[in-house]
Amino acid sequence: MSNTDKAGELGAKIVTIARLWLLTFFAFSLGIYLYDRELWPHGLIQDTKALLEGDAERSVENSVAKLSNDLGGVPHRHLVKPRVPFEPVSGHRPVQSLPLRDVRDLPTVALAPDAPQGFRLLHGTFAFEDALHGVVLLAPDGSVLRHWEITQEDVEWNHRPDTNINPHGVAINPEGALFLAFDGGTSLRRMNWCGAVDWVTMGGFHHSVDLNEDGVLWTWGQVKHDQPFGAYMLRMDPATGSVLDSIKLTDVIAANPDIDIFAIRQKDTNTTSTYEEDPWHANDVEALSARQAQYYEQLAAGDLLVSLRSLNLVFIMDPESLHVKWWRQGLVRRQHDPDFNDRGTISIYDNNMHRGKSRIVDLDPVSYAASTTVAGDQHKFYSWRRGKHQELPDGSWLVTSAEQGRVFEVGSDGSVQFEFLNRFDDERVLTLAEAIWLAPDYFTDLPDCEDLSAGEQVAP
């Protein structure tokens, strides 16, 4: 072989190696990009990793089921078999008027004659014919007044499919407009009474959407991808979806060095401390309304009530100075949804993770005295994650047991006055994210809709 041929062969090898190197570099870079943005196959990689590490929740059977879910089959990612079985109250009847897929059973509802009169809004996974997730509004008699089929796939930017996200965070205003967020989604949106989308704001909004009686809208989120998950409290404009105020959690931490309650999940060396993965898991923020401020002498209207799940921590802060005015840690385990009320206390949804029974706790922020208002063992109530609650004007409690696909209402005498079960089959349920009770006169100036999705419009 001549020197020219050898040189040509060597050049061809160098080109081939260079191409292979470039292809490898491209594939590696693409993988990093997709994984960093949690795009496919991020979830599959995480499941495979957990499976190899022996995670019982991600068995081979579950991994195959999730693959079926991702391919558009049975929505396994949103199906659960309640860990604590419960007996539904008597009087359940099937909910007939929703356009649901044939693959699932009908949900059922029970409503006692003495249950508080009002509307009940249900947010979760329903497996409608044309959408996986949605919102259902029940009339005071328990019938379906209206439903909305929701998606977060109608955006121009990168997003997960609806099969891989969970609805989590909802509010509705007196004009019938919904505000919706999704765990794992990439937007916050407003839908009107007739089902049209008024606006969509790009970002990772999650867990809670709080619209108080003053019309102030707060949520947790991020408006840029490079911002860490659960790091920003955002005050939004309900009319436009724009961000009016942004509070970074690390700024709150820096402003309160005298109470070292935020750094529990840090790894320490002799020179530095770094946070572990998901060190806070922020899951709720709500503002004290001007009316309710009269019941809290030590607080002011606009103060923020915040929940950090990973720290078993609930605290109240001034959104201007970032000063933490009050905090309680360790009363509850992996809690959700602390609420202000008209009694000057703070009620908390205590998931009590891995202990087989959840509860609703009522806490006096002055004396720190606490009591259980809804006991998990009494009502076979257990949701190891997610969940919401609401105190009704007559002293009843509305509870969303997300991991039981169940919403129930407990009266002052301890009886269950209302119950909704999101049944899928004889053993499993579809998860529910949140239920909200609304007074009979809550809605005002509802728009007329040419095509109502749940029969004739019933005037509230």
C-alpha positions as a Markdown table, in Angstrom:
| # | Residue | x | y | z |
|---|---|---|---|---|
| 1 | Met | 0.0 | 0.0 | 0.0 |
| 2 | Ser | 1.4 | 3.3 | -1.0 |
| 3 | Asn | 2.0 | 6.2 | 1.4 |
| 4 | Thr | -0.9 | 8.0 | -0.3 |
| 5 | Asp | -3.3 | 5.1 | 0.3 |
| 6 | Lys | -2.2 | 4.9 | 3.9 |
| 7 | Ala | -2.7 | 8.6 | 4.4 |
| 8 | Gly | -6.1 | 8.3 | 2.8 |
| 9 | Glu | -7.1 | 5.4 | 5.0 |
| 10 | Leu | -5.8 | 7.2 | 8.1 |
| 11 | Gly | -7.8 | 10.3 | 7.1 |
| 12 | Ala | -11.0 | 8.2 | 6.7 |
| 13 | Lys | -10.5 | 6.7 | 10.1 |
| 14 | Ile | -10.0 | 10.1 | 11.7 |
| 15 | Val | -13.2 | 11.4 | 10.0 |
| 16 | Thr | -15.1 | 8.3 | 11.2 |
| 17 | Ile | -13.8 | 8.7 | 14.8 |
| 18 | Ala | -14.6 | 12.4 | 14.7 |
| 19 | Arg | -18.1 | 11.7 | 13.5 |
| 20 | Leu | -18.6 | 9.1 | 16.2 |
| 21 | Trp | -17.3 | 11.5 | 18.8 |
| 22 | Leu | -19.6 | 14.2 | 17.6 |
| 23 | Leu | -22.6 | 11.8 | 17.5 |
| 24 | Thr | -21.8 | 10.7 | 21.1 |
| 25 | Phe | -21.4 | 14.2 | 22.3 |
| 26 | Phe | -24.7 | 15.2 | 20.6 |
| 27 | Ala | -26.5 | 12.2 | 22.1 |
| 28 | Phe | -25.0 | 12.9 | 25.6 |
| 29 | Ser | -25.9 | 16.6 | 25.4 |
| 30 | Leu | -29.5 | 15.8 | 24.2 |
| 31 | Gly | -29.8 | 13.4 | 27.1 |
| 32 | Ile | -28.7 | 16.0 | 29.6 |
| 33 | Tyr | -31.1 | 18.5 | 28.1 |
| 34 | Leu | -34.1 | 16.1 | 28.2 |
| 35 | Tyr | -33.3 | 14.9 | 31.7 |
| 36 | Asp | -32.7 | 18.4 | 33.0 |
| 37 | Arg | -36.1 | 19.6 | 31.7 |
| 38 | Glu | -37.8 | 16.3 | 32.9 |
| 39 | Leu | -38.9 | 15.5 | 29.3 |
| 40 | Trp | -39.3 | 11.9 | 28.0 |
| 41 | Pro | -37.7 | 9.6 | 29.0 |
| 42 | His | -36.9 | 11.3 | 32.3 |
| 43 | Gly | -39.7 | 9.5 | 34.1 |
| 44 | Leu | -38.8 | 6.1 | 32.7 |
| 45 | Ile | -35.2 | 6.6 | 33.8 |
| 46 | Gln | -36.3 | 7.6 | 37.3 |
| 47 | Asp | -38.6 | 4.6 | 37.5 |
| 48 | Thr | -35.8 | 2.3 | 36.2 |
| 49 | Lys | -33.3 | 3.7 | 38.7 |
| 50 | Ala | -35.8 | 3.3 | 41.6 |
| 51 | Leu | -36.6 | -0.3 | 40.4 |
| 52 | Leu | -32.9 | -1.2 | 40.4 |
| 53 | Glu | -32.5 | 0.3 | 43.9 |
| 54 | Gly | -35.4 | -1.9 | 45.2 |
| 55 | Asp | -38.1 | 0.6 | 45.5 |
| 56 | Ala | -41.3 | -1.4 | 46.2 |
| 57 | Glu | -43.5 | 1.3 | 44.8 |
| 58 | Arg | -41.9 | 0.9 | 41.4 |
| 59 | Ser | -42.0 | -2.8 | 40.9 |
| 60 | Val | -41.8 | -4.4 | 37.4 |
| 61 | Glu | -45.6 | -4.7 | 37.4 |
| 62 | Asn | -46.0 | -1.0 | 38.2 |
| 63 | Ser | -43.4 | 0.0 | 35.6 |
| 64 | Val | -45.3 | -2.0 | 32.9 |
| 65 | Ala | -48.5 | -0.3 | 34.0 |
| 66 | Lys | -46.9 | 3.1 | 33.8 |
| 67 | Leu | -45.7 | 2.4 | 30.3 |
| 68 | Ser | -49.3 | 1.5 | 29.4 |
| 69 | Asn | -50.4 | 4.8 | 30.9 |
| 70 | Asp | -47.8 | 6.7 | 28.9 |
| 71 | Leu | -49.0 | 5.1 | 25.7 |
| 72 | Gly | -52.5 | 6.3 | 26.3 |
| 73 | Gly | -54.0 | 3.2 | 27.9 |
| 74 | Val | -55.5 | 2.9 | 31.4 |
| 75 | Pro | -54.4 | 5.9 | 33.4 |
| 76 | His | -52.3 | 3.8 | 35.9 |
| 77 | Arg | -50.3 | 6.8 | 37.2 |
| 78 | His | -53.6 | 8.3 | 38.5 |
| 79 | Leu | -55.0 | 5.1 | 39.9 |
| 80 | Val | -54.6 | 4.0 | 43.5 |
| 81 | Lys | -55.8 | 1.2 | 45.7 |
| 82 | Pro | -56.5 | 2.9 | 49.0 |
| 83 | Arg | -54.0 | 1.8 | 51.6 |
| 84 | Val | -56.7 | 2.1 | 54.3 |
| 85 | Pro | -60.0 | 0.6 | 53.3 |
| 86 | Phe | -63.1 | 2.4 | 54.2 |
| 87 | Glu | -66.9 | 1.8 | 54.1 |
| 88 | Pro | -68.8 | 4.5 | 52.1 |
| 89 | Val | -71.7 | 6.1 | 54.0 |
| 90 | Ser | -75.2 | 4.9 | 53.1 |
| 91 | Gly | -77.2 | 6.6 | 50.4 |
| 92 | His | -74.6 | 6.7 | 47.6 |
| 93 | Arg | -75.9 | 7.1 | 44.0 |
| 94 | Pro | -74.1 | 7.0 | 40.7 |
| 95 | Val | -73.2 | 10.3 | 39.0 |
| 96 | Gln | -74.8 | 9.8 | 35.6 |
| 97 | Ser | -74.3 | 13.0 | 33.7 |
| 98 | Leu | -70.6 | 13.2 | 33.0 |
| 99 | Pro | -69.1 | 12.1 | 29.6 |
| 100 | Leu | -66.7 | 9.5 | 31.0 |
| 101 | Arg | -64.7 | 6.8 | 29.3 |
| 102 | Asp | -66.2 | 3.3 | 29.3 |
| 103 | Val | -63.1 | 2.0 | 30.9 |
| 104 | Arg | -64.1 | 3.3 | 34.3 |
| 105 | Asp | -67.0 | 2.9 | 36.7 |
| 106 | Leu | -69.2 | 5.8 | 37.5 |
| 107 | Pro | -68.3 | 8.0 | 40.5 |
| 108 | Thr | -70.9 | 8.1 | 43.3 |
| 109 | Val | -72.2 | 10.7 | 45.6 |
| 110 | Ala | -74.1 | 10.8 | 48.9 |
| 111 | Leu | -75.7 | 13.9 | 50.4 |
| 112 | Ala | -77.5 | 14.0 | 53.7 |
| 113 | Pro | -80.6 | 16.2 | 54.0 |
| 114 | Asp | -79.0 | 18.3 | 56.8 |
| 115 | Ala | -75.7 | 18.9 | 54.9 |
| 116 | Pro | -74.8 | 22.6 | 54.5 |
| 117 | Gln | -76.5 | 24.1 | 51.4 |
| 118 | Gly | -73.9 | 25.1 | 48.8 |
| 119 | Phe | -72.0 | 24.2 | 45.7 |
| 120 | Arg | -69.1 | 21.7 | 45.8 |
| 121 | Leu | -66.2 | 22.0 | 43.4 |
| 122 | Leu | -64.2 | 18.9 | 42.7 |
| 123 | His | -60.7 | 19.0 | 41.0 |
| 124 | Gly | -58.9 | 15.9 | 39.9 |
| 125 | Thr | -58.5 | 13.1 | 37.4 |
| 126 | Phe | -61.8 | 11.9 | 35.9 |
| 127 | Ala | -60.9 | 10.2 | 32.6 |
| 128 | Phe | -63.4 | 12.1 | 30.5 |
| 129 | Glu | -63.9 | 11.0 | 26.9 |
| 130 | Asp | -61.9 | 13.9 | 25.6 |
| 131 | Ala | -59.6 | 14.8 | 28.5 |
| 132 | Leu | -58.0 | 13.0 | 31.4 |
| 133 | His | -58.3 | 15.7 | 34.1 |
| 134 | Gly | -61.0 | 18.1 | 35.0 |
| 135 | Val | -63.2 | 20.0 | 37.4 |
| 136 | Val | -66.8 | 19.1 | 38.4 |
| 137 | Leu | -69.2 | 21.5 | 40.0 |
| 138 | Leu | -72.0 | 20.0 | 42.0 |
| 139 | Ala | -75.3 | 21.9 | 42.6 |
| 140 | Pro | -76.6 | 22.2 | 46.2 |
| 141 | Asp | -78.7 | 19.0 | 45.6 |
| 142 | Gly | -75.6 | 17.0 | 44.7 |
| 143 | Ser | -76.3 | 16.9 | 40.9 |
| 144 | Val | -73.8 | 17.9 | 38.3 |
| 145 | Leu | -74.2 | 21.6 | 37.5 |
| 146 | Arg | -71.2 | 22.0 | 35.3 |
| 147 | His | -67.9 | 20.4 | 34.4 |
| 148 | Trp | -64.7 | 21.5 | 32.7 |
| 149 | Glu | -62.2 | 19.3 | 30.9 |
| 150 | Ile | -58.7 | 20.6 | 31.4 |
| 151 | Thr | -55.4 | 20.0 | 29.7 |
| 152 | Gln | -51.9 | 21.6 | 29.8 |
| 153 | Glu | -50.9 | 20.3 | 26.4 |
| 154 | Asp | -52.2 | 23.2 | 24.4 |
| 155 | Val | -49.0 | 25.3 | 24.8 |
| 156 | Glu | -46.2 | 26.1 | 22.3 |
| 157 | Trp | -43.4 | 25.3 | 24.7 |
| 158 | Asn | -42.0 | 22.0 | 25.9 |
| 159 | His | -44.4 | 20.1 | 28.3 |
| 160 | Arg | -45.2 | 16.7 | 29.6 |
| 161 | Pro | -48.3 | 14.9 | 28.3 |
| 162 | Asp | -51.4 | 15.0 | 30.5 |
| 163 | Thr | -50.8 | 11.3 | 31.3 |
| 164 | Asn | -47.7 | 12.3 | 33.2 |
| 165 | Ile | -48.9 | 15.3 | 35.3 |
| 166 | Asn | -51.3 | 15.7 | 38.2 |
| 167 | Pro | -53.9 | 18.5 | 38.6 |
| 168 | His | -52.9 | 20.2 | 41.9 |
| 169 | Gly | -54.1 | 23.7 | 42.7 |
| 170 | Val | -57.5 | 25.2 | 41.8 |
| 171 | Ala | -59.5 | 28.3 | 42.7 |
| 172 | Ile | -62.7 | 29.8 | 41.4 |
| 173 | Asn | -63.9 | 33.4 | 41.5 |
| 174 | Pro | -67.5 | 34.7 | 41.8 |
| 175 | Glu | -67.7 | 35.2 | 38.0 |
| 176 | Gly | -67.1 | 31.4 | 37.5 |
| 177 | Ala | -63.5 | 31.7 | 36.3 |
| 178 | Leu | -61.2 | 28.8 | 37.3 |
| 179 | Phe | -57.4 | 29.2 | 38.1 |
| 180 | Leu | -55.6 | 25.9 | 37.5 |
| 181 | Ala | -52.1 | 24.5 | 38.2 |
| 182 | Phe | -50.5 | 21.1 | 37.6 |
| 183 | Asp | -47.7 | 19.2 | 39.4 |
| 184 | Gly | -45.2 | 18.5 | 36.7 |
| 185 | Gly | -46.9 | 21.0 | 34.4 |
| 186 | Thr | -45.5 | 24.1 | 32.7 |
| 187 | Ser | -48.3 | 26.6 | 33.1 |
| 188 | Leu | -50.9 | 28.4 | 35.2 |
| 189 | Arg | -54.1 | 29.2 | 33.5 |
| 190 | Arg | -57.5 | 30.8 | 33.8 |
| 191 | Met | -60.6 | 29.2 | 32.2 |
| 192 | Asn | -63.9 | 31.0 | 32.2 |
| 193 | Trp | -67.4 | 29.7 | 33.1 |
| 194 | Cys | -68.0 | 28.6 | 29.5 |
| 195 | Gly | -64.7 | 26.6 | 29.3 |
| 196 | Ala | -62.6 | 29.0 | 27.2 |
| 197 | Val | -59.0 | 29.7 | 28.2 |
| 198 | Asp | -58.7 | 33.4 | 29.2 |
| 199 | Trp | -54.9 | 33.3 | 29.7 |
| 200 | Val | -51.9 | 30.9 | 30.1 |
| 201 | Thr | -48.7 | 31.9 | 32.0 |
| 202 | Met | -45.6 | 29.8 | 31.3 |
| 203 | Gly | -43.9 | 28.4 | 34.4 |
| 204 | Gly | -43.8 | 25.5 | 36.9 |
| 205 | Phe | -46.8 | 26.3 | 39.1 |
| 206 | His | -47.8 | 23.7 | 41.6 |
| 207 | His | -49.6 | 22.4 | 44.7 |
| 208 | Ser | -51.8 | 25.3 | 45.6 |
| 209 | Val | -53.6 | 28.2 | 44.1 |
| 210 | Asp | -55.1 | 30.5 | 46.7 |
| 211 | Leu | -57.5 | 33.3 | 45.7 |
| 212 | Asn | -58.7 | 35.0 | 48.9 |
| 213 | Glu | -61.8 | 37.1 | 49.4 |
| 214 | Asp | -59.8 | 40.3 | 48.6 |
| 215 | Gly | -59.1 | 38.9 | 45.1 |
| 216 | Val | -55.4 | 38.3 | 45.9 |
| 217 | Leu | -53.9 | 35.3 | 44.1 |
| 218 | Trp | -50.8 | 33.5 | 45.4 |
| 219 | Thr | -49.1 | 30.3 | 44.3 |
| 220 | Trp | -45.8 | 28.5 | 44.4 |
| 221 | Gly | -43.9 | 28.4 | 41.1 |
| 222 | Gln | -41.1 | 29.3 | 38.8 |
| 223 | Val | -41.3 | 31.5 | 35.7 |
| 224 | Lys | -38.0 | 30.4 | 34.3 |
| 225 | His | -36.7 | 26.8 | 33.9 |
| 226 | Asp | -33.4 | 27.5 | 35.6 |
| 227 | Gln | -35.1 | 28.5 | 38.8 |
| 228 | Pro | -35.2 | 25.7 | 41.5 |
| 229 | Phe | -38.4 | 23.9 | 42.1 |
| 230 | Gly | -40.4 | 25.2 | 45.1 |
| 231 | Ala | -38.3 | 28.3 | 45.6 |
| 232 | Tyr | -40.6 | 31.2 | 44.7 |
| 233 | Met | -43.8 | 32.4 | 46.1 |
| 234 | Leu | -45.6 | 34.3 | 43.4 |
| 235 | Arg | -48.5 | 36.8 | 43.6 |
| 236 | Met | -50.3 | 36.8 | 40.3 |
| 237 | Asp | -52.7 | 39.2 | 38.6 |
| 238 | Pro | -56.0 | 37.3 | 38.4 |
| 239 | Ala | -57.1 | 39.4 | 35.4 |
| 240 | Thr | -54.0 | 38.9 | 33.2 |
| 241 | Gly | -51.9 | 36.1 | 34.7 |
| 242 | Ser | -48.8 | 38.3 | 35.1 |
| 243 | Val | -46.5 | 38.1 | 38.1 |
| 244 | Leu | -47.0 | 41.0 | 40.4 |
| 245 | Asp | -44.6 | 40.0 | 43.2 |
| 246 | Ser | -42.0 | 37.3 | 43.6 |
| 247 | Ile | -40.5 | 36.1 | 46.9 |
| 248 | Lys | -37.5 | 33.8 | 46.9 |
| 249 | Leu | -37.5 | 31.3 | 49.7 |
| 250 | Thr | -33.7 | 31.7 | 50.2 |
| 251 | Asp | -34.2 | 35.4 | 50.7 |
| 252 | Val | -36.7 | 34.6 | 53.5 |
| 253 | Ile | -34.1 | 32.3 | 55.0 |
| 254 | Ala | -31.4 | 35.0 | 54.8 |
| 255 | Ala | -33.7 | 37.6 | 56.4 |
| 256 | Asn | -34.3 | 35.4 | 59.5 |
| 257 | Pro | -30.9 | 34.2 | 60.7 |
| 258 | Asp | -32.1 | 34.2 | 64.3 |
| 259 | Ile | -34.4 | 31.2 | 63.7 |
| 260 | Asp | -32.5 | 28.4 | 62.0 |
| 261 | Ile | -35.5 | 26.3 | 61.0 |
| 262 | Phe | -34.9 | 26.1 | 57.3 |
| 263 | Ala | -31.5 | 24.4 | 57.2 |
| 264 | Ile | -32.4 | 21.0 | 58.7 |
| 265 | Arg | -31.9 | 19.2 | 55.5 |
| 266 | Gln | -28.4 | 20.3 | 54.8 |
| 267 | Lys | -25.2 | 18.3 | 54.3 |
| 268 | Asp | -22.3 | 19.8 | 56.2 |
| 269 | Thr | -18.5 | 19.9 | 55.8 |
| 270 | Asn | -16.0 | 21.8 | 57.9 |
| 271 | Thr | -16.3 | 24.8 | 55.6 |
| 272 | Thr | -19.7 | 24.6 | 53.8 |
| 273 | Ser | -23.3 | 23.4 | 54.0 |
| 274 | Thr | -25.3 | 22.4 | 51.0 |
| 275 | Tyr | -28.9 | 21.5 | 50.7 |
| 276 | Glu | -30.1 | 18.0 | 50.0 |
| 277 | Glu | -32.4 | 17.3 | 47.1 |
| 278 | Asp | -35.9 | 18.9 | 47.6 |
| 279 | Pro | -34.9 | 20.4 | 51.0 |
| 280 | Trp | -38.2 | 22.2 | 51.6 |
| 281 | His | -41.0 | 20.8 | 49.3 |
| 282 | Ala | -43.0 | 24.0 | 49.5 |
| 283 | Asn | -46.7 | 23.1 | 49.0 |
| 284 | Asp | -48.9 | 26.0 | 50.1 |
| 285 | Val | -49.0 | 29.8 | 50.5 |
| 286 | Glu | -52.0 | 32.0 | 51.3 |
| 287 | Ala | -52.5 | 35.6 | 52.3 |
| 288 | Leu | -54.5 | 36.7 | 55.3 |
| 289 | Ser | -57.5 | 38.7 | 54.1 |
| 290 | Ala | -58.5 | 42.1 | 55.4 |
| 291 | Arg | -61.6 | 40.7 | 57.0 |
| 292 | Gln | -59.9 | 37.7 | 58.7 |
| 293 | Ala | -57.1 | 39.9 | 60.0 |
| 294 | Gln | -59.4 | 41.0 | 62.9 |
| 295 | Tyr | -59.2 | 37.5 | 64.4 |
| 296 | Tyr | -55.3 | 37.6 | 64.6 |
| 297 | Glu | -54.1 | 40.5 | 66.7 |
| 298 | Gln | -50.5 | 39.6 | 66.2 |
| 299 | Leu | -50.8 | 39.6 | 62.4 |
| 300 | Ala | -51.7 | 42.0 | 59.6 |
| 301 | Ala | -53.7 | 41.7 | 56.4 |
| 302 | Gly | -51.5 | 40.4 | 53.7 |
| 303 | Asp | -49.3 | 38.3 | 55.9 |
| 304 | Leu | -48.5 | 34.9 | 54.3 |
| 305 | Leu | -49.2 | 31.5 | 55.8 |
| 306 | Val | -46.6 | 29.0 | 54.3 |
| 307 | Ser | -46.2 | 25.2 | 54.4 |
| 308 | Leu | -42.9 | 23.4 | 53.9 |
| 309 | Arg | -43.6 | 19.7 | 53.8 |
| 310 | Ser | -40.1 | 18.3 | 54.0 |
| 311 | Leu | -39.5 | 20.3 | 57.3 |
| 312 | Asn | -42.9 | 19.5 | 58.9 |
| 313 | Leu | -43.0 | 23.3 | 59.2 |
| 314 | Val | -45.7 | 25.9 | 59.0 |
| 315 | Phe | -44.9 | 29.6 | 59.4 |
| 316 | Ile | -46.3 | 33.1 | 58.9 |
| 317 | Met | -44.3 | 35.9 | 57.4 |
| 318 | Asp | -44.5 | 39.6 | 56.4 |
| 319 | Pro | -44.2 | 39.6 | 52.6 |
| 320 | Glu | -42.6 | 43.1 | 52.6 |
| 321 | Ser | -39.9 | 42.7 | 55.3 |
| 322 | Leu | -39.7 | 38.9 | 54.9 |
| 323 | His | -39.7 | 38.7 | 58.7 |
| 324 | Val | -41.0 | 35.4 | 60.1 |
| 325 | Lys | -43.6 | 36.3 | 62.7 |
| 326 | Trp | -44.6 | 32.9 | 63.9 |
| 327 | Trp | -43.7 | 29.2 | 63.2 |
| 328 | Arg | -44.5 | 25.7 | 64.4 |
| 329 | Gln | -42.5 | 22.7 | 63.6 |
| 330 | Gly | -43.1 | 19.0 | 64.3 |
| 331 | Leu | -46.7 | 19.1 | 65.3 |
| 332 | Val | -47.6 | 17.4 | 62.0 |
| 333 | Arg | -45.8 | 15.1 | 59.5 |
| 334 | Arg | -45.6 | 16.0 | 55.8 |
| 335 | Gln | -48.5 | 18.3 | 56.1 |
| 336 | His | -50.5 | 20.2 | 53.4 |
| 337 | Asp | -52.9 | 23.2 | 53.3 |
| 338 | Pro | -52.7 | 25.2 | 56.5 |
| 339 | Asp | -55.6 | 27.7 | 56.6 |
| 340 | Phe | -56.6 | 30.9 | 58.4 |
| 341 | Asn | -60.2 | 31.1 | 59.6 |
| 342 | Asp | -62.7 | 33.2 | 61.5 |
| 343 | Arg | -61.7 | 31.9 | 64.9 |
| 344 | Gly | -58.1 | 33.0 | 65.1 |
| 345 | Thr | -56.6 | 29.5 | 64.8 |
| 346 | Ile | -54.8 | 27.7 | 62.0 |
| 347 | Ser | -56.2 | 24.4 | 60.7 |
| 348 | Ile | -53.7 | 22.0 | 59.1 |
| 349 | Tyr | -54.1 | 18.9 | 56.9 |
| 350 | Asp | -51.8 | 16.4 | 58.7 |
| 351 | Asn | -51.0 | 13.7 | 56.2 |
| 352 | Asn | -49.1 | 11.8 | 58.9 |
| 353 | Met | -47.2 | 10.0 | 56.2 |
| 354 | His | -46.5 | 6.2 | 56.6 |
| 355 | Arg | -48.5 | 6.0 | 59.9 |
| 356 | Gly | -51.8 | 4.8 | 58.5 |
| 357 | Lys | -54.1 | 7.6 | 59.5 |
| 358 | Ser | -54.3 | 11.3 | 58.6 |
| 359 | Arg | -56.1 | 14.0 | 60.5 |
| 360 | Ile | -57.2 | 17.7 | 60.5 |
| 361 | Val | -55.5 | 19.6 | 63.3 |
| 362 | Asp | -56.6 | 23.0 | 64.8 |
| 363 | Leu | -53.8 | 25.0 | 66.3 |
| 364 | Asp | -53.9 | 28.2 | 68.4 |
| 365 | Pro | -51.0 | 30.3 | 67.2 |
| 366 | Val | -50.9 | 32.2 | 70.6 |
| 367 | Ser | -51.0 | 29.3 | 73.1 |
| 368 | Tyr | -49.8 | 26.6 | 70.7 |
| 369 | Ala | -52.6 | 24.4 | 72.0 |
| 370 | Ala | -53.7 | 21.9 | 69.4 |
| 371 | Ser | -56.7 | 19.6 | 68.9 |
| 372 | Thr | -57.8 | 17.1 | 66.3 |
| 373 | Thr | -61.0 | 18.1 | 64.5 |
| 374 | Val | -61.2 | 15.2 | 62.0 |
| 375 | Ala | -59.7 | 11.9 | 63.2 |
| 376 | Gly | -58.3 | 9.5 | 60.7 |
| 377 | Asp | -59.0 | 6.4 | 62.7 |
| 378 | Gln | -62.6 | 7.4 | 63.2 |
| 379 | His | -63.3 | 8.0 | 59.5 |
| 380 | Lys | -60.7 | 5.6 | 58.0 |
| 381 | Phe | -59.1 | 8.6 | 56.5 |
| 382 | Tyr | -55.5 | 8.3 | 55.2 |
| 383 | Ser | -53.8 | 10.1 | 52.4 |
| 384 | Trp | -50.0 | 9.7 | 52.7 |
| 385 | Arg | -49.5 | 12.6 | 50.2 |
| 386 | Arg | -51.5 | 15.5 | 48.7 |
| 387 | Gly | -54.9 | 16.5 | 50.2 |
| 388 | Lys | -56.9 | 19.6 | 51.1 |
| 389 | His | -59.4 | 20.7 | 53.7 |
| 390 | Gln | -61.9 | 23.5 | 54.4 |
| 391 | Glu | -63.8 | 24.6 | 57.5 |
| 392 | Leu | -67.4 | 25.5 | 56.6 |
| 393 | Pro | -69.4 | 28.3 | 58.2 |
| 394 | Asp | -71.4 | 25.9 | 60.4 |
| 395 | Gly | -68.4 | 24.2 | 61.8 |
| 396 | Ser | -68.4 | 21.3 | 59.4 |
| 397 | Trp | -65.1 | 20.1 | 57.8 |
| 398 | Leu | -64.7 | 19.3 | 54.1 |
| 399 | Val | -61.8 | 16.9 | 53.5 |
| 400 | Thr | -60.1 | 15.8 | 50.3 |
| 401 | Ser | -58.5 | 12.4 | 50.9 |
| 402 | Ala | -56.6 | 12.4 | 47.6 |
| 403 | Glu | -55.1 | 8.9 | 47.8 |
| 404 | Gln | -58.5 | 7.4 | 48.5 |
| 405 | Gly | -60.2 | 9.2 | 45.6 |
| 406 | Arg | -62.6 | 10.5 | 48.2 |
| 407 | Val | -64.1 | 13.8 | 49.4 |
| 408 | Phe | -66.1 | 13.8 | 52.6 |
| 409 | Glu | -67.8 | 16.3 | 54.9 |
| 410 | Val | -67.9 | 15.8 | 58.6 |
| 411 | Gly | -70.5 | 17.7 | 60.7 |
| 412 | Ser | -70.1 | 19.0 | 64.2 |
| 413 | Asp | -71.6 | 15.8 | 65.5 |
| 414 | Gly | -69.0 | 13.7 | 63.8 |
| 415 | Ser | -71.3 | 12.3 | 61.1 |
| 416 | Val | -70.5 | 12.3 | 57.4 |
| 417 | Gln | -72.9 | 14.6 | 55.7 |
| 418 | Phe | -71.5 | 14.4 | 52.1 |
| 419 | Glu | -69.2 | 12.0 | 50.3 |
| 420 | Phe | -68.0 | 11.7 | 46.7 |
| 421 | Leu | -66.1 | 8.6 | 45.6 |
| 422 | Asn | -64.1 | 8.8 | 42.3 |
| 423 | Arg | -64.4 | 5.0 | 41.7 |
| 424 | Phe | -62.5 | 3.4 | 38.8 |
| 425 | Asp | -63.4 | -0.2 | 39.6 |
| 426 | Asp | -64.2 | -2.4 | 42.6 |
| 427 | Glu | -60.7 | -2.0 | 44.0 |
| 428 | Arg | -59.2 | 1.2 | 42.6 |
| 429 | Val | -60.0 | 4.9 | 42.5 |
| 430 | Leu | -58.8 | 7.9 | 40.5 |
| 431 | Thr | -57.1 | 10.5 | 42.6 |
| 432 | Leu | -58.8 | 13.8 | 43.5 |
| 433 | Ala | -56.7 | 16.9 | 44.2 |
| 434 | Glu | -59.1 | 19.3 | 45.9 |
| 435 | Ala | -62.7 | 20.0 | 46.9 |
| 436 | Ile | -64.1 | 23.5 | 47.7 |
| 437 | Trp | -67.4 | 24.3 | 49.3 |
| 438 | Leu | -69.1 | 27.5 | 48.0 |
| 439 | Ala | -72.0 | 29.4 | 49.5 |
| 440 | Pro | -75.3 | 29.4 | 47.7 |
| 441 | Asp | -74.9 | 33.1 | 46.9 |
| 442 | Tyr | -71.2 | 32.8 | 45.9 |
| 443 | Phe | -71.6 | 33.2 | 42.2 |
| 444 | Thr | -72.4 | 36.6 | 40.6 |
| 445 | Asp | -72.8 | 37.8 | 37.1 |
| 446 | Leu | -72.2 | 34.4 | 35.5 |
| 447 | Pro | -71.9 | 34.7 | 31.7 |
| 448 | Asp | -74.3 | 33.0 | 29.3 |
| 449 | Cys | -72.9 | 30.1 | 27.4 |
| 450 | Glu | -74.4 | 28.9 | 24.1 |
| 451 | Asp | -73.3 | 25.3 | 24.7 |
| 452 | Leu | -73.2 | 24.1 | 28.3 |
| 453 | Ser | -71.4 | 20.8 | 28.9 |
| 454 | Ala | -73.7 | 19.6 | 31.7 |
| 455 | Gly | -77.2 | 20.3 | 30.5 |
| 456 | Glu | -79.1 | 23.5 | 31.0 |
| 457 | Gln | -77.6 | 26.2 | 33.0 |
| 458 | Val | -79.0 | 26.3 | 36.5 |
| 459 | Ala | -79.0 | 29.8 | 37.9 |
| 460 | Pro | -77.2 | 29.8 | 41.3 |
